[in-house]
């Protein structure tokens, strides 16, 4: 069967690309070997946020007296019910994508797709049957999986990845989380909130190491305040799983340390899904585990495109979606602007949350900018005080010479809902004084953005 567009993979890059192509009048099919919606909807972004919401509710219940509410009786988490809710949320989102496929007349082809020369995909279904489909253009959006280190081989029981962490049938007494990026930090926060004794091990000097150092230090303080053990400048050298517990050997600056834990969660990054999909046969170039593409995601072979985690750039769901739209619109002949990867927001859904966009203070200085830095703590925010969530701050960085908004870094309650203001403002090349003069509603957490900008220009009111 022939299509205008075949998409290999139905994650947030693939399914969004397919829907946009259908909106533009293209005949589209999506090839998917597993659940519709990919890792993000089924095993990543969505189900983890459901778990984290349960953790938030549990923490509120435990501290209800802080808000004048007395809850009688023992309060305990029910992991089975929490996981069940998480899986139902994920299933609902996956079903929603299937509905959108039907609404937009997109064909879903279930099976493992292998790229073939001549703009074709051979699909092997669950019964072992093979069928070949062709298209004018093909988008590869096969995503990524949990990376495995040689010294941390995942057995799915004692050494686990994010999939198993989402569906444990009972709470362990103790857990070592290896890696403090978004995935590691979120699971560390979740299980710590559930009462598990968590040790978070990070190879680099700071947790969430891609964030501004002030944010990283604040999150580490918040974790430690929540009685989580945080080990920085440390690496897991080996894990002995022969006994009832795991004996985790950790190399620190002061020497080797052994920690016993029921479970070790490996959250050391992701590996792209490029094996066995026919890249070599078609002649598509890769570099350091990524497909090489131009500004509009064309590979070196005409008619074959690639988006999402398998290309260079931030491995984030919203990045993949935007790449999919940009790619499809370019294929359709629309006037398209390349994505500005310097204006992609990043979010970590711990408590407090972390959100950022643009340059860190360190990166701005290293780039040679003379900068203005403003900072506003949530301890000075009326809304944060009323909510009982005063941890964190908003930090902004401006170019002192031309006023360009170079970066914004937030840590606090609901800051992942606030970062979009900064993304739009930077996209529109908004000046600091335009932000100061834009009336922000009171009382809101978002006022902290305005106040931080005002601080950068020496005009802050509430600090």
PyMOL commands that set and color helices and strands:
alter all, ss='L'
color gray80, all
select helices_A, chain A and resi 14-23+38-43+45-62+64-67+79-103+162-166+182-193+213-225+279-282+308-310+317-331+341-343+361-366+378-380+382-387+415-417+419-427+432-437+447-456
alter helices_A, ss='H'
color red, helices_A
select strands_A, chain A and resi 2-8+28-32+107-110+112-116+120-124+130-140+144-146+159-160+174-178+197-201+229-231+235-240+246-252+255-261+263-266+270-272+286-287+290-291+304-306+346-348+353-358+371-377+393-399+405-412
alter strands_A, ss='S'
color yellow, strands_A
deselect
rebuild
show_as cartoon
